[in-house]
Amino acid sequence: MRVNNTGPWAAGAIVVVSALALTGCSTASEGTEEPTNTTALTVWVDADRAAVLEEPAAAFTEETGVEVTLVQKEFGDIRDSFISQAPTGSGPDIAIGAHDWLGTLVTNGVVAPVELGDKSDDFLDVAITAMSYEGQVYGVPYSVENIALVRNTALASSAPATFDEMISIGQAAGTEYPFLVGLDPEAADPYHLYPFQTSFGAPVFGTAADGSYDAEALEIGNDGGQEFAMWLSDQGAAGVFNTNITGDLAREKFLAGEAPFFLTGPWNVPAAIEAGIDVAIDPIPTAGGEAAQPFVGVQGFFLSATSTNALAANKFIVEYIGSEEVQTALYEVGGRAPALTASYEAASSDEIVAGFGAVGANAVPMPSIPAMSSVWEFWGVTEAAIINGGDPVSLWQKMAEDIQAAIN
């Protein structure tokens, strides 16, 4: 990737250079996170994305005089380290992260709103929505990801419109399984089963007037939720859902041609292609009559609320990380669809990206509000119990009550 120093990144550089170089902090490694440079930015990033950011970081330094230090972190460790270190002044100016961390980051006071200006219109709507909390955008998104129905076209020639149609086609294919989805023996998989739940009109939370999730409007236990629970019980009794079919086993069976349909994400498609399977990416069929809406996950870069060089940090993530060059490069190294519309449209020449993107356009952001942490604890174990023969109505009602009590 060649960084263009004559485009929008260069605009206004002379004006802002003195302001950008006033303050900042830098780190060189995991164990040396004290501020060491008054004209620097520290960016926490995982190893794959760090390689992509090296050139734009150098270009930013050339334009502004502000050094950018990329500190590699394990992605799964970033959120908690950010929360613990930012208040002490030893954390980063910028951190990579997932959008569903946002509620926790905001309530802990460690992230600040990002000034996107007109550039907010350049990103996919779902990406901006996901990176927003209580009406403010708190990060620059770079990728979107969701599940869809992956179809082996040699075993099923057309996409099913409903769940029942999918099972019928799968049974007619004569394979060991009509349909596969990986589940955990004890916690099922609410993430993968959620589109079927939404097709019964049972989202986890309702929404406020501005479209954000409302923690006081828990809807998972509504009438649609009860219907979903009874349907889930039926699928367990029929053997369509089986908690002994883990994610790894479902993948193995699909790659072996033992099912025409596999509910999964883009992470399992390369292996299917390598196995010689001609795959198509289809919408998730409805089970309850309404649209089957999966969760969409968005990753992006957050601005620290305690950064002493916030102006420079905002400029770097908006104008550099938010550029088409960098967004496309991040897609190429990570395989997740870009959040920037121009990069996404270019990537959509790939039928796999286009297929998942079409499903993602109808998806909903995974709730990032803190109350969501109270949902996971009860949700999956209840689904597993229902699939394995427990009374669906009483189990689902108790789950909703337990979630509400935990939120309260």
C-alpha positions in Angstrom: 0.0 0.0 0.0 1.4 3.4 -1.0 0.3 6.3 1.2 -0.7 9.4 -0.8 0.7 12.5 0.9 -1.0 14.9 -1.5 -4.6 14.1 -0.9 -7.0 15.0 1.9 -4.4 13.9 4.5 -2.3 16.9 3.5 -5.1 19.4 3.7 -4.7 21.9 6.5 -1.5 20.2 7.7 0.4 23.5 8.1 -2.4 25.0 10.0 -2.8 22.2 12.5 0.9 21.1 12.9 1.6 23.3 15.8 -1.6 22.4 17.6 -1.1 18.7 16.9 2.5 18.7 18.2 1.7 20.3 21.6 1.2 17.2 23.7 0.9 13.4 23.5 2.1 10.1 24.8 4.0 7.2 23.4 4.8 3.6 24.2 7.2 1.2 22.6 6.2 -2.2 24.0 3.8 -4.0 26.4 5.9 -3.2 29.4 6.8 0.5 28.8 3.6 2.4 28.8 4.7 5.7 30.5 4.4 8.9 28.5 7.8 9.5 26.9 7.3 11.9 24.0 5.4 15.1 24.1 4.8 15.1 20.3 3.6 11.5 19.9 0.5 9.4 19.7 0.2 5.9 21.1 -2.1 3.5 19.2 -3.0 0.1 20.6 -3.6 -2.4 17.8 -3.5 -6.1 17.2 -0.6 -7.6 15.2 -2.4 -8.0 11.9 -3.7 -4.4 11.8 -0.4 -3.0 13.1 1.3 -3.9 9.8 -1.3 -2.0 7.8 -1.0 1.1 9.9 2.8 1.5 9.6 2.7 3.5 6.4 -0.2 5.8 7.3 1.5 6.4 10.7 4.7 7.4 8.9 2.8 9.7 6.5 1.0 11.3 9.4 4.3 12.0 11.1 5.7 13.5 7.9 2.6 15.8 7.5 2.3 16.9 11.2 5.5 16.2 13.0 3.6 14.0 15.5 5.2 10.6 16.0 2.8 7.6 16.0 3.8 4.6 18.1 2.0 1.4 17.3 1.8 -0.9 20.4 0.8 -4.5 19.6 -1.8 -6.0 22.0 -3.8 -9.2 22.1 -7.2 -8.0 20.8 -9.0 -9.8 23.7 -7.0 -7.9 26.3 -7.5 -4.4 25.0 -10.8 -3.5 26.5 -9.9 -4.3 30.1 -6.4 -2.8 29.8 -7.8 0.3 28.3 -10.3 0.7 31.2 -7.6 0.2 33.8 -4.8 2.2 32.3 -6.5 5.2 30.6 -7.4 6.9 33.9 -3.8 6.7 35.1 -2.5 8.5 32.0 -0.5 5.4 30.9 -3.0 4.1 28.3 -3.2 4.9 24.6 -4.5 7.9 22.7 -6.2 5.5 20.3 -7.3 1.9 20.7 -8.7 -0.7 18.3 -11.8 -2.4 19.5 -15.2 -4.0 18.9 -18.3 -1.8 18.9 -20.0 -3.9 21.6 -17.4 -2.7 24.1 -18.7 0.8 23.7 -21.2 1.0 26.5 -18.7 -0.3 29.0 -16.0 2.1 27.7 -18.4 5.1 27.8 -19.7 4.4 31.3 -16.1 4.0 32.5 -15.3 7.4 31.0 -12.3 6.2 28.9 -13.5 7.2 25.4 -14.4 10.5 23.9 -16.7 11.3 20.9 -15.0 11.5 17.5 -15.5 14.5 15.3 -16.3 12.9 11.9 -18.0 15.9 10.3 -19.3 15.2 6.8 -17.2 12.1 6.7 -19.9 10.2 8.6 -21.8 10.0 5.4 -18.9 8.0 3.8 -19.5 5.0 6.0 -22.1 2.3 5.9 -25.1 3.3 8.0 -25.0 0.2 10.2 -21.3 0.8 11.0 -22.0 4.4 12.2 -25.0 3.2 14.2 -22.9 0.5 15.9 -20.1 3.0 16.8 -22.6 5.4 18.4 -23.8 5.6 22.0 -26.6 7.8 23.2 -26.5 9.8 19.9 -22.8 10.4 19.7 -20.2 8.6 17.5 -17.3 7.3 19.6 -15.1 5.7 17.0 -14.1 5.3 13.3 -15.3 1.9 12.1 -13.2 -0.1 9.7 -15.0 -3.4 9.3 -18.4 -5.0 9.5 -19.2 -8.7 10.0 -22.2 -10.9 10.3 -23.4 -14.5 9.7 -25.5 -15.7 6.7 -26.6 -18.9 5.2 -23.8 -20.6 3.3 -25.1 -23.0 0.7 -23.4 -25.9 -1.1 -24.8 -25.3 -4.6 -24.1 -28.9 -5.7 -26.5 -30.1 -3.0 -29.1 -27.3 -3.2 -29.6 -25.3 -6.3 -31.7 -22.4 -4.9 -32.0 -20.4 -1.7 -34.8 -21.2 0.7 -37.3 -18.5 1.7 -38.3 -20.1 5.0 -36.7 -22.4 7.5 -39.2 -25.2 6.8 -38.3 -25.0 3.1 -34.6 -25.1 3.9 -35.1 -28.3 6.0 -37.2 -29.9 3.2 -34.5 -29.1 0.6 -31.9 -30.4 3.0 -33.7 -33.7 3.5 -34.2 -34.1 -0.2 -30.4 -33.7 -0.7 -29.9 -37.1 1.1 -27.0 -35.9 3.2 -26.4 -36.8 6.8 -27.7 -33.4 8.0 -30.3 -31.1 6.3 -28.8 -28.1 7.9 -25.9 -27.3 10.3 -25.2 -24.7 12.9 -22.6 -25.1 15.6 -23.8 -25.1 19.2 -22.2 -25.4 22.6 -23.4 -28.3 24.8 -24.1 -26.1 27.7 -24.6 -22.6 26.3 -26.1 -23.3 22.8 -25.2 -20.2 20.7 -27.5 -17.2 21.0 -25.4 -15.3 18.4 -26.1 -17.8 15.7 -29.7 -18.5 16.7 -30.6 -14.8 17.1 -31.9 -14.3 13.5 -34.5 -17.1 14.0 -35.5 -15.4 17.3 -35.9 -12.0 15.6 -38.1 -13.7 12.9 -40.6 -14.3 15.8 -40.6 -10.6 16.7 -38.5 -11.0 19.8 -35.5 -8.7 19.9 -33.5 -8.5 23.1 -34.2 -4.9 23.6 -36.5 -2.3 22.2 -35.2 1.0 20.9 -35.4 4.6 22.0 -36.7 7.4 19.7 -33.1 7.9 18.3 -32.9 4.3 17.3 -30.5 3.3 20.1 -31.2 0.3 22.3 -33.3 1.0 25.4 -32.1 -1.0 28.5 -35.5 -0.3 30.1 -37.3 -2.0 27.2 -36.4 -5.7 27.6 -38.4 -7.5 24.9 -36.8 -10.9 24.9 -39.6 -12.3 27.0 -42.5 -11.0 24.9 -45.1 -13.2 23.2 -42.8 -13.7 20.2 -40.0 -14.9 22.5 -42.4 -17.5 23.9 -43.2 -18.6 20.4 -39.5 -18.8 19.5 -38.9 -20.9 22.7 -41.6 -23.4 21.7 -40.2 -23.6 18.1 -36.7 -24.1 19.5 -38.0 -27.0 21.5 -39.5 -28.5 18.4 -36.3 -28.3 16.5 -34.4 -29.9 19.3 -36.9 -32.8 19.5 -36.6 -33.2 15.7 -32.8 -33.3 15.9 -32.4 -30.2 13.7 -30.6 -28.4 16.5 -28.2 -30.6 18.4 -26.0 -29.3 21.2 -23.5 -32.1 20.5 -22.8 -30.5 17.1 -20.2 -28.0 18.1 -18.9 -25.2 15.8 -15.8 -27.3 14.8 -17.9 -30.4 14.1 -20.5 -28.4 12.1 -17.6 -27.0 10.0 -16.1 -30.4 9.5 -19.4 -32.0 8.4 -20.1 -29.2 6.0 -16.7 -29.4 4.4 -17.2 -33.1 4.0 -20.4 -32.5 2.0 -22.7 -33.8 4.7 -25.1 -30.9 4.6 -26.3 -28.4 2.0 -26.7 -25.5 4.4 -24.4 -24.1 7.1 -25.3 -21.1 9.2 -21.9 -19.3 9.8 -19.8 -16.3 9.1 -17.2 -15.4 6.4 -14.5 -16.9 8.6 -15.5 -20.4 7.5 -15.9 -19.7 3.8 -12.2 -19.9 2.7 -12.0 -23.5 4.0 -15.1 -24.5 2.1 -13.7 -23.1 -1.1 -10.4 -24.8 -0.5 -12.4 -28.1 0.0 -13.7 -27.6 -3.6 -17.3 -26.6 -2.6 -19.1 -24.1 -4.8 -20.7 -21.9 -2.2 -23.4 -19.3 -2.4 -24.2 -16.8 0.4 -28.0 -16.5 1.0 -30.3 -14.6 3.3 -31.1 -16.4 6.6 -34.6 -17.9 6.1 -37.4 -16.8 8.4 -38.8 -19.3 10.9 -41.4 -17.1 12.5 -42.6 -15.1 9.5 -40.8 -11.8 10.2 -37.3 -10.9 8.8 -34.5 -13.0 10.2 -32.0 -10.3 11.4 -28.6 -11.5 12.6 -26.3 -9.4 14.7 -23.7 -7.3 13.0 -20.4 -6.8 14.6 -18.3 -3.7 13.8 -14.7 -3.0 14.7 -13.1 0.4 14.8 -10.7 2.7 16.5 -11.6 4.6 19.7 -10.3 7.9 20.9 -9.2 8.0 24.5 -11.0 10.5 26.8 -7.7 11.0 28.6 -5.5 11.7 25.5 -3.4 14.8 25.9 -3.2 15.1 22.1 -6.9 14.6 21.2 -6.8 16.8 18.1 -4.0 14.8 16.6 -5.6 11.5 17.5 -8.9 12.6 16.0 -7.2 13.7 12.8 -5.3 10.4 12.5 -8.2 8.1 12.9 -10.6 10.1 10.8 -8.4 11.2 7.9 -5.9 8.4 7.8 -7.6 5.3 9.2 -10.8 6.5 7.6 -9.2 6.8 4.2 -10.1 4.5 1.3 -6.5 3.3 1.1 -6.3 2.2 4.7 -9.8 0.8 4.9 -9.2 -1.3 1.8 -5.8 -2.5 3.2 -7.4 -3.5 6.5 -10.0 -5.5 4.5 -7.3 -7.2 2.5 -5.4 -8.3 5.6 -8.4 -9.2 7.8 -11.0 -10.4 5.4 -13.8 -8.5 7.1 -15.9 -6.3 4.8 -14.9 -2.6 5.0 -17.0 -0.1 6.8 -16.1 2.7 4.4 -18.7 2.7 1.6 -16.2 3.2 -1.2 -14.0 0.4 0.0 -17.0 -1.8 0.6 -18.4 -1.3 -2.9 -15.0 -2.2 -4.4 -14.7 -5.3 -2.2 -18.3 -6.3 -3.2 -17.0 -7.4 -6.7 -16.3 -10.5 -4.7 -19.6 -12.5 -4.6 -18.8 -13.7 -1.0 -18.4 -10.2 0.3 -21.5 -9.1 -1.6 -23.5 -11.9 -0.2 -22.7 -11.3 3.4 -23.1 -7.6 2.8 -26.6 -8.1 1.5 -27.5 -10.0 4.7 -25.7 -7.4 6.8 -27.7 -4.6 5.4 -30.7 -6.2 7.1 -28.8 -7.0 10.3 -28.9 -5.1 13.6 -25.9 -4.1 15.7 -25.1 -6.3 18.7 -26.3 -4.2 21.7 -23.4 -2.3 23.2 -25.3 -1.0 26.2 -23.9 -2.3 29.6 -27.2 -4.1 30.3 -26.4 -6.6 27.5 -23.8 -8.2 29.9 -26.8 -9.4 32.0 -28.4 -11.1 29.0 -25.6 -13.5 28.0 -25.4 -15.1 31.4 -28.9 -16.6 31.1 -29.6 -16.6 27.4 -27.4 -19.4 26.1 -27.9 -21.9 28.9 -31.7 -21.5 28.6 -31.5 -22.2 24.9 -29.5 -25.3 25.5 -31.9 -26.5 28.2 -34.8 -26.0 25.8 -33.1 -27.8 22.9 -32.3 -30.7 25.2 -35.9 -31.2 26.2 -36.7 -28.7 29.0 -40.1 -27.0 29.2 -39.8 -24.1 26.8 -42.4 -21.7 28.3 -41.3 -21.9 31.9 -37.6 -21.8 31.0 -37.9 -18.8 28.8 -40.1 -16.9 31.3 -37.6 -17.6 34.1 -34.7 -16.5 31.8 -36.5 -13.2 31.1 -37.2 -12.6 34.8 -33.6 -13.4 35.7 -32.3 -11.0 33.0 -34.6 -8.2 34.2 -33.5 -8.8 37.8 -29.8 -8.7 36.8 -30.3 -5.5 34.9 -32.2 -3.9 37.8 
